[in-house]
Amino acid sequence: MDKAAQTMIDNLEKNTGKSLGEWIYVVQGTGLQKHGEIVKYLKSDHGFTHGFANLVALKTKGTDAGSAEKPEDLIEKQYKGKEQLLPIYEALTAQLKQFGADVELAPKNAYVSVRSKKQFALIQPSTKTRLDVGINLKGREPEGRLEKSGSFNAMCSHRIKLQHADEVNAELIGWLKAAYEEAR
C-alpha cells in the first residue's frame, strides 16, 4: 500500500473514530453497490469529505490498486478488448515518469491515477477506440483539443481525447507538466 493511502486510512480513524474495516462493515450493511451511491451516502449521512468517501467506497468494492493482487492486473483488465490503445498508454507513462521520481501511477479499476503529492492527471481507456487523459489545470481556459472535463471525471478540470500514440506530443506533455508543477 502506498504512503498516501495509508495516511488517509490512519486519518480516517482519527477523524471519525472508526477504522476502515468498521466503515466497510457500515457500508456493506446498507446494501449499496454502486461507487457513486456509496460516496453520496458517506458524504450526506456521515459528513465525509469526497476523498474519504471515495477511499471507503473503493476499499468496500475492492476496486482500488491496493486491493488488487497486482496493480498490473488492473491495467490488463482496463485494456482487455482495447489492446490497440496500449501503445498510447505506454507512450504517456514513459513521458510522465520523466517528470520526476515523485510521479506515481496508481491503477484503479477503470483508470490510472497520476499523482505526485496529489492527483494531477488520470489515464482512462474510455471506449474501444479512444483513451482519455484527464488533467487538473484549474483556471485554464479550454484551447484546441484541451477541452473542459464536463461529465468525464469530477476530479479533473480538462480532458484530451486520444486515438493514436502520435497524439502524445509536446503540446499534451506541456499541459501534463503544468498540472504536475501545480500539484507539487
One Martini backbone bead per residue (centre of mass of N, CA, C, O) as a GRO file, in nm:
protein
  184
    1MET     BB    1   0.098   0.035   0.021
    2ASP     BB    2   0.073   0.353   0.002
    3LYS     BB    3   0.132   0.633   0.187
    4ALA     BB    4  -0.125   0.796   0.126
    5ALA     BB    5  -0.330   0.573   0.197
    6GLN     BB    6  -0.236   0.527   0.488
    7THR     BB    7  -0.290   0.811   0.587
    8MET     BB    8  -0.594   0.810   0.532
    9ILE     BB    9  -0.661   0.571   0.713
   10ASP     BB   10  -0.558   0.699   0.973
   11ASN     BB   11  -0.740   0.961   0.952
   12LEU     BB   12  -1.013   0.831   0.957
   13GLU     BB   13  -1.003   0.739   1.253
   14LYS     BB   14  -0.938   1.012   1.380
   15ASN     BB   15  -1.200   1.163   1.255
   16THR     BB   16  -1.434   0.918   1.329
   17GLY     BB   17  -1.356   0.651   1.522
   18LYS     BB   18  -1.321   0.466   1.266
   19SER     BB   19  -1.237   0.218   1.085
   20LEU     BB   20  -1.223   0.090   0.783
   21GLY     BB   21  -1.362  -0.178   0.855
   22GLU     BB   22  -1.610  -0.042   0.985
   23TRP     BB   23  -1.702   0.113   0.729
   24ILE     BB   24  -1.741  -0.129   0.549
   25TYR     BB   25  -1.962  -0.254   0.724
   26VAL     BB   26  -2.161  -0.022   0.700
   27VAL     BB   27  -2.189  -0.027   0.392
   28GLN     BB   28  -2.277  -0.325   0.364
   29GLY     BB   29  -2.548  -0.272   0.534
   30THR     BB   30  -2.696  -0.100   0.298
   31GLY     BB   31  -2.660  -0.237  -0.008
   32LEU     BB   32  -2.471  -0.082  -0.161
   33GLN     BB   33  -2.297  -0.090  -0.495
   34LYS     BB   34  -2.234   0.186  -0.594
   35HIS     BB   35  -1.996   0.413  -0.581
   36GLY     BB   36  -2.167   0.678  -0.586
   37GLU     BB   37  -2.363   0.592  -0.358
   38ILE     BB   38  -2.152   0.565  -0.137
   39VAL     BB   39  -2.041   0.848  -0.142
   40LYS     BB   40  -2.307   0.996  -0.090
   41TYR     BB   41  -2.371   0.863   0.181
   42LEU     BB   42  -2.113   0.952   0.337
   43LYS     BB   43  -2.156   1.257   0.294
   44SER     BB   44  -2.459   1.290   0.395
   45ASP     BB   45  -2.465   1.090   0.663
   46HIS     BB   46  -2.130   1.148   0.766
   47GLY     BB   47  -1.950   1.399   0.651
   48PHE     BB   48  -1.775   1.340   0.424
   49THR     BB   49  -1.536   1.366   0.226
   50HIS     BB   50  -1.454   1.277  -0.082
   51GLY     BB   51  -1.190   1.124  -0.023
   52PHE     BB   52  -1.301   0.932   0.201
   53ALA     BB   53  -1.541   0.817   0.044
   54ASN     BB   54  -1.373   0.699  -0.186
   55LEU     BB   55  -1.199   0.510  -0.021
   56VAL     BB   56  -1.428   0.337   0.100
   57ALA     BB   57  -1.553   0.251  -0.168
   58LEU     BB   58  -1.307   0.111  -0.288
   59LYS     BB   59  -1.263  -0.091  -0.052
   60THR     BB   60  -1.541  -0.221  -0.055
   61LYS     BB   61  -1.510  -0.309  -0.372
   62GLY     BB   62  -1.203  -0.367  -0.455
   63THR     BB   63  -1.096  -0.116  -0.685
   64ASP     BB   64  -0.817  -0.073  -0.595
   65ALA     BB   65  -0.485  -0.112  -0.602
   66GLY     BB   66  -0.459  -0.239  -0.307
   67SER     BB   67  -0.675  -0.482  -0.379
   68ALA     BB   68  -0.492  -0.587  -0.573
   69GLU     BB   69  -0.266  -0.817  -0.628
   70LYS     BB   70  -0.192  -0.661  -0.903
   71PRO     BB   71  -0.176  -0.372  -1.073
   72GLU     BB   72  -0.144  -0.501  -1.364
   73ASP     BB   73  -0.428  -0.629  -1.362
   74LEU     BB   74  -0.580  -0.362  -1.407
   75ILE     BB   75  -0.461  -0.297  -1.680
   76GLU     BB   76  -0.550  -0.550  -1.827
   77LYS     BB   77  -0.852  -0.500  -1.780
   78GLN     BB   78  -0.879  -0.220  -1.920
   79TYR     BB   79  -0.748  -0.349  -2.213
   80LYS     BB   80  -0.964  -0.540  -2.268
   81GLY     BB   81  -1.040  -0.500  -2.607
   82LYS     BB   82  -0.803  -0.237  -2.609
   83GLU     BB   83  -0.504  -0.293  -2.714
   84GLN     BB   84  -0.463  -0.047  -2.919
   85LEU     BB   85  -0.415   0.160  -2.659
   86LEU     BB   86  -0.141   0.085  -2.522
   87PRO     BB   87   0.065   0.272  -2.674
   88ILE     BB   88  -0.046   0.527  -2.544
   89TYR     BB   89   0.002   0.459  -2.251
   90GLU     BB   90   0.309   0.409  -2.279
   91ALA     BB   91   0.382   0.693  -2.381
   92LEU     BB   92   0.276   0.848  -2.138
   93THR     BB   93   0.432   0.708  -1.903
   94ALA     BB   94   0.714   0.770  -2.006
   95GLN     BB   95   0.684   1.079  -1.978
   96LEU     BB   96   0.591   1.102  -1.678
   97LYS     BB   97   0.852   0.970  -1.548
   98GLN     BB   98   1.034   1.230  -1.632
   99PHE     BB   99   0.942   1.445  -1.418
  100GLY     BB  100   0.980   1.235  -1.162
  101ALA     BB  101   1.008   1.037  -0.874
  102ASP     BB  102   0.709   1.138  -0.764
  103VAL     BB  103   0.572   0.979  -0.974
  104GLU     BB  104   0.247   0.820  -0.968
  105LEU     BB  105   0.104   0.507  -1.056
  106ALA     BB  106  -0.255   0.438  -0.994
  107PRO     BB  107  -0.439   0.182  -1.027
  108LYS     BB  108  -0.760   0.116  -1.115
  109ASN     BB  109  -1.035  -0.014  -1.250
  110ALA     BB  110  -1.068   0.231  -1.500
  111TYR     BB  111  -0.793   0.376  -1.409
  112VAL     BB  112  -0.510   0.608  -1.392
  113SER     BB  113  -0.347   0.757  -1.146
  114VAL     BB  114  -0.178   1.077  -1.140
  115ARG     BB  115   0.091   1.153  -0.904
  116SER     BB  116   0.219   1.317  -0.631
  117LYS     BB  117   0.084   1.473  -0.388
  118LYS     BB  118  -0.134   1.488  -0.617
  119GLN     BB  119  -0.363   1.474  -0.841
  120PHE     BB  120  -0.310   1.560  -1.207
  121ALA     BB  121  -0.405   1.282  -1.342
  122LEU     BB  122  -0.560   1.069  -1.601
  123ILE     BB  123  -0.606   0.730  -1.737
  124GLN     BB  124  -0.859   0.633  -1.994
  125PRO     BB  125  -1.028   0.370  -2.141
  126SER     BB  126  -1.336   0.455  -2.275
  127THR     BB  127  -1.296   0.305  -2.545
  128LYS     BB  128  -1.195   0.112  -2.812
  129THR     BB  129  -1.078   0.409  -2.959
  130ARG     BB  130  -1.042   0.568  -2.667
  131LEU     BB  131  -0.831   0.787  -2.487
  132ASP     BB  132  -0.832   0.950  -2.172
  133VAL     BB  133  -0.713   1.268  -2.046
  134GLY     BB  134  -0.689   1.387  -1.732
  135ILE     BB  135  -0.672   1.733  -1.608
  136ASN     BB  136  -0.528   1.963  -1.367
  137LEU     BB  137  -0.630   2.308  -1.472
  138LYS     BB  138  -0.701   2.547  -1.304
  139GLY     BB  139  -0.813   2.835  -1.486
  140ARG     BB  140  -0.811   2.703  -1.764
  141GLU     BB  141  -0.867   2.740  -2.081
  142PRO     BB  142  -0.983   2.616  -2.344
  143GLU     BB  143  -0.779   2.449  -2.610
  144GLY     BB  144  -0.848   2.287  -2.855
  145ARG     BB  145  -0.806   1.965  -2.720
  146LEU     BB  146  -0.853   2.128  -2.458
  147GLU     BB  147  -1.109   2.032  -2.257
  148LYS     BB  148  -1.359   2.017  -2.076
  149SER     BB  149  -1.458   1.768  -1.871
  150GLY     BB  150  -1.725   1.756  -1.747
  151SER     BB  151  -1.856   1.426  -1.708
  152PHE     BB  152  -1.601   1.253  -1.701
  153ASN     BB  153  -1.439   1.400  -1.434
  154ALA     BB  154  -1.437   1.559  -1.123
  155MET     BB  155  -1.107   1.547  -1.082
  156CYS     BB  156  -1.118   1.716  -1.351
  157SER     BB  157  -1.092   1.998  -1.573
  158HIS     BB  158  -0.972   1.821  -1.815
  159ARG     BB  159  -0.966   1.696  -2.166
  160ILE     BB  160  -0.813   1.434  -2.370
  161LYS     BB  161  -0.837   1.290  -2.686
  162LEU     BB  162  -0.724   0.958  -2.787
  163GLN     BB  163  -0.612   0.732  -3.081
  164HIS     BB  164  -0.292   0.793  -3.090
  165ALA     BB  165   0.043   0.797  -3.012
  166ASP     BB  166   0.110   1.068  -3.180
  167GLU     BB  167  -0.066   1.250  -2.969
  168VAL     BB  168   0.192   1.234  -2.795
  169ASN     BB  169   0.289   1.552  -2.740
  170ALA     BB  170   0.414   1.853  -2.651
  171GLU     BB  171   0.144   1.975  -2.574
  172LEU     BB  172   0.049   1.756  -2.374
  173ILE     BB  173   0.303   1.754  -2.195
  174GLY     BB  174   0.273   2.050  -2.109
  175TRP     BB  175   0.008   2.017  -1.954
  176LEU     BB  176   0.110   1.798  -1.760
  177LYS     BB  177   0.345   1.962  -1.641
  178ALA     BB  178   0.171   2.190  -1.524
  179ALA     BB  179   0.008   2.006  -1.334
  180TYR     BB  180   0.247   1.895  -1.179
  181GLU     BB  181   0.351   2.167  -1.067
  182GLU     BB  182   0.082   2.232  -0.911
  183ALA     BB  183   0.098   1.955  -0.727
  184ARG     BB  184   0.380   2.026  -0.559
   0.00000   0.00000   0.00000
